[in-house]
Amino acid sequence: MDSISTDFWNVLLWSFWFFIWISALMVWFRCLFDMFGDSTLSGWGKAGWAILLVFLPWLGALIYLIARGRSMADRQMAEVARQQAAQQEYIQHVAGKSASPASQIADAKALLDSGAISQTEFESLKSKAMA
């Protein structure tokens, strides 16, 4: 074999091992973050898992995934649902509750009475609310 083909296979082999190493690191960090984010796990439980994950990282991550994998997914789904609910609440808060035309016209009239908008702007807001 010539040097170009052996170099290619060496690069391919190193790329494979680099991919495996990065994947294993991602799994290890995911286990670590899940462990510390779990509010149902006691302090002693977290300490035990931390010792296992630090001193036997890849074996510890594998054992953690086997022992607590399903609850990891449940916690992740609950967190996503909580974040979506918070986002919906924020959007509704920012958008305002007054979606009916009557309330929009009343809000525009209050702005007109306070002097914040002119009569032409009030008419424009009123026509938009009626449309």
C-alpha positions as CSV (number, residue, x, y, z in Angstrom):
1,M,0.0,0.0,0.0
2,D,1.2,3.4,-0.7
3,S,1.4,6.2,1.9
4,I,-1.7,8.1,0.8
5,S,-4.1,5.2,1.4
6,T,-2.6,4.4,4.8
7,D,-2.8,8.0,5.7
8,F,-6.5,8.0,4.7
9,W,-7.2,5.0,6.8
10,N,-5.4,6.5,9.8
11,V,-7.3,9.7,9.5
12,L,-10.6,7.7,9.2
13,L,-9.7,5.7,12.3
14,W,-8.7,8.7,14.3
15,S,-11.9,10.5,13.2
16,F,-13.9,7.4,14.4
17,W,-12.2,7.4,17.8
18,F,-12.6,11.2,18.2
19,F,-16.4,10.8,17.5
20,I,-16.7,8.0,20.1
21,W,-14.8,10.1,22.6
22,I,-16.9,13.2,22.1
23,S,-20.1,11.1,22.3
24,A,-19.0,9.5,25.6
25,L,-18.2,12.9,27.0
26,M,-21.7,14.2,26.1
27,V,-23.3,11.2,27.8
28,W,-21.1,11.6,30.9
29,F,-22.0,15.3,31.2
30,R,-25.7,14.6,30.6
31,C,-25.7,12.1,33.4
32,L,-23.9,14.6,35.7
33,F,-26.3,17.4,35.0
34,D,-29.3,15.1,35.4
35,M,-28.0,13.9,38.7
36,F,-27.5,17.4,40.1
37,G,-30.8,18.6,38.6
38,D,-32.9,15.8,40.2
39,S,-34.8,17.2,43.2
40,T,-36.0,13.7,44.3
41,L,-32.5,12.3,44.8
42,S,-31.1,12.7,48.3
43,G,-27.8,14.3,49.1
44,W,-26.2,11.0,49.9
45,G,-27.6,9.5,46.7
46,K,-26.0,12.4,44.7
47,A,-22.7,12.0,46.5
48,G,-22.7,8.3,45.7
49,W,-23.5,8.8,42.1
50,A,-20.9,11.7,41.9
51,I,-18.2,9.4,43.3
52,L,-19.1,6.7,40.8
53,L,-19.1,9.1,37.9
54,V,-15.8,10.7,38.9
55,F,-13.8,7.7,39.7
56,L,-15.3,5.3,37.1
57,P,-16.6,7.8,34.5
58,W,-17.6,5.6,31.6
59,L,-18.7,2.6,33.6
60,G,-20.5,5.0,36.0
61,A,-22.3,6.7,33.2
62,L,-23.4,3.3,31.8
63,I,-24.7,2.2,35.2
64,Y,-26.5,5.6,35.7
65,L,-28.2,5.2,32.3
66,I,-29.3,1.7,33.1
67,A,-30.5,2.5,36.6
68,R,-32.0,6.0,36.0
69,G,-32.5,6.3,32.2
70,R,-36.3,6.2,32.2
71,S,-36.6,8.8,35.0
72,M,-34.1,11.0,33.1
73,A,-36.5,11.1,30.2
74,D,-39.4,11.8,32.4
75,R,-37.6,14.7,34.1
76,Q,-36.6,16.1,30.8
77,M,-40.2,16.0,29.5
78,A,-41.5,17.6,32.6
79,E,-38.9,20.4,32.3
80,V,-39.8,21.0,28.6
81,A,-43.5,21.1,29.5
82,R,-42.8,23.6,32.3
83,Q,-40.8,25.8,30.0
84,Q,-43.5,25.7,27.3
85,A,-46.1,26.7,29.9
86,A,-43.9,29.6,31.1
87,Q,-43.4,30.7,27.6
88,Q,-47.2,30.6,26.9
89,E,-47.9,32.6,30.0
90,Y,-45.2,35.2,29.1
91,I,-46.6,35.5,25.6
92,Q,-50.2,36.0,26.9
93,H,-48.9,38.5,29.4
94,V,-47.0,40.6,26.8
95,A,-49.7,40.3,24.1
96,G,-52.4,41.4,26.6
97,K,-55.8,40.0,27.4
98,S,-57.9,42.6,25.5
99,A,-58.6,40.9,22.2
100,S,-62.2,42.0,21.8
101,P,-62.9,45.0,19.6
102,A,-64.9,46.7,22.4
103,S,-62.0,46.5,24.8
104,Q,-59.6,47.8,22.1
105,I,-61.8,50.8,21.5
106,A,-62.1,51.4,25.2
107,D,-58.3,51.3,25.6
108,A,-58.0,53.7,22.6
109,K,-60.6,56.1,24.1
110,A,-58.7,56.1,27.4
111,L,-55.5,57.0,25.5
112,L,-57.4,59.8,23.6
113,D,-58.8,61.1,26.9
114,S,-55.4,61.2,28.5
115,G,-54.0,63.1,25.5
116,A,-51.5,60.3,24.5
117,I,-53.0,60.1,21.0
118,S,-54.8,62.5,18.7
119,Q,-58.4,62.2,17.3
120,T,-57.1,60.9,14.0
121,E,-55.0,58.2,15.7
122,F,-58.1,57.3,17.7
123,E,-60.1,56.9,14.6
124,S,-57.4,54.8,13.0
125,L,-57.3,52.5,16.1
126,K,-61.1,52.3,16.1
127,S,-61.2,51.3,12.4
128,K,-58.6,48.6,13.0
129,A,-60.5,47.2,15.9
130,M,-63.7,47.1,13.9
131,A,-62.1,45.3,11.0
